Amino acid sequence: MSAPAGRSLVLAGLIALATLCGPTARAASLGQVRDIAASGASRLALQLIDQNQSELHPDQPAWVRWERERIHVLESRQWWPQIIHRVRALPQSAPVPYRQWARTQLARALLQSHRPAKARHVLRGLLWHPAGKPSAAAVAQWRRLVIRSYLAADDYADAAIAIQRYRHDHGLSRPELRRWQARVLIRANKASAAADLLRGLEDPRSTLLRLRAELDIGKPSPARIATRARKIAINAGDSPLLGRDGWRLAARADAQAEKPDAALQASEEAVAVAPRDARSDPLFPPRGDLWQLLTRRGESIGNARQLVIGDDPAWFKLGASLAKKHPLHAEAVYAVIATRSPDKDNRGRAHSRLIRVLAGQHDGGLVLQALYMGKGRGGMLAAVPPQGRALLAEQMVAVGDLRDASRLMRNLPQAPPGSDGLDWQLRRARVLVLAGHPDAGAQVLQSVLKSRDKLPGPDADHFIQVLFALQAAGHDRQALALFRALLGKGMSTQQHRRILFWMGDSEKSLGHPLQAARDYLLSATLESRNAMDDWAQTARYHAARALARGGDLADAARVYRKLLAATSDPSRSALLRTALHRVEAKLSAKRGQGPDGMSHKQ
């Protein structure tokens, strides 16, 4: 079927979906919900858990099973605030074993939310005032979490005491205990003892911690430590904090090995790999602020060429010569101009060029996010001129930072000099819609249509893509008005046909099934009254479903019959025939007749 990607399915797939799914979601088993959550549909899984729990009481085993699964789903997505709220609101009638388990998960969530004192308060309640008799394993687990809470608070003295008590009662065989004690030893300037304690543990986190201790010892060489730390970082996979700490250690070791470029590159990788709000590990601190690192390296590069701060033309010339072959050096040179130049306009130009260099690199958008959008970066952002801010906004969209992208776009109502005005406005509208400002986005689109008599084919396609985002945001009424206005801007027949189809989608979402059927049928018959190509069949099928939903069963049956007559595919015919039978059965019942055509009225 000829249709833009993601906007249409072949008829057989649509009919199969309609056959399998009723008007409301069916109850799912625990195993099915787990499968759905594992596939990535966490919100759907939570909705199904709500559905299954709705008729249960908290003291029932079935309710507990579903509630455990809820917490597991929330943990898998690291939705710690939801776990905290859910457990704190736990009914008193829930069974004691479950309440203990849930409060353990609450302590974990508080630790992950960087609230170690609150977590310790919960754990002390479990240890000192247990409900019932907790198992030895549960007590040991709570005591380990207490140790974690001390370490998270950088309270190494109390952590050391807690570890020694735990070691006396339970031994030190668990890898995490050895890692924790090693951290205490490193902070106490006993790196050799920490390295010895960690030998034999080969997991990435233990290896990285041992490398951290060995860097303090001075053996092996910093270059070898940097190589091994970089390998751990590259292979960190879905453990961003491990990757961040690996890059930070590599940067520190590279600096000691007098490899400034490798150290700077590793520092950039560290800010790109981990979330901005992730708490820093005190044993793996950054080498410094990224602006300072860039500027320091840039000054070194300029000094080697005997450049003087303030001679901006020479610095710009050097940056331009490095941009393609040595982009890291170009970044550093532009950072010097951006932070050291006495000329405000030149500082702005340097910011724009720095943004352009990073925008052309893998993960450059994430580095830009750290340079310009992080906490305390308002001064740097204020120095960026419109062209640079526009490119920065695009990079924020690329990395999924729609909040900051929206903020940048809202402050740039006019296209930057040298930019294509239409392309700029459409990109601005899309960012506003995606960032949760659909009204503002729709206003931009309205202004675009008012300013143009016609919209050429590619521009219209670009415009339509923004309308898809508006539909997805649930603003179908605005999307409909814009689709109708777009039809008067010189659309091709194919574009007209597709717009009618998507208008039908919006009418359906608004609860106007008969209007949706009208638009679908107009889409199907625009080129020819008897068209039965794939697009026309898909549109007719949607129209039949909309007619049935709107109560026009006779028309729905006629559309299904026409589709049946036009298809030769056996499986498709069977599915269409099933849909037709359902409509005919409803039609017969509505007329007061049974499926056999005999009257059943008394």
Secondary structure, DSSP 8 states (H G I E B T S, - for coil): ----TTT---HHHHHHHHHH--SS-----HHHHHHHHHTT-HHHHHHHHHHHHTT--TTSHHHHHHHHHHHHHHHHTT-HHHHHHHHHT--TTS-HHHHHHHHHHHHHHHHHTT-HHHHHHHHHHHHHS-SS---HHHHHHHHHHHHHHHHHTT-HHHHHHHHHHHHHHH-S-SHHHHHHHHHHHHHTT-HHHHHHHHTT--SHHHHHHHHHHHHHHT-S-HHHHHHHHHHHHHT-TT-HHHHHHHHHHHHHHHHHTT-HHHHHHHHHHHHHHS-TT----TTS--SS-HHHHHHHHHHHHHHHTT--TT-HHHHHHHHHHHTTT-HHHHHHHHHHHHHH-S-HHHHHHHHHHHHHHHHTSTTHHHHHIIIIISTT-HHHHHTS-HHHHHHHHHHHHHTT-HHHHHHHHHT--S--TTS-HHHHHHHHHHHHHHTT-HHHHHHHHHHHHHT-S---HHHHHHHHHHHHHHHHTT-HHHHHHHHHHHHTTT--HHHHHHHHHHHHHHHHHTT-HHHHHHHHHHHHHSS-TT--SHHHHHHHHHHHHHHHHTT-HHHHHHHHHHHHHH---HHHHHHHHHHHHHHHHHHHHHTTB-TTS-B---
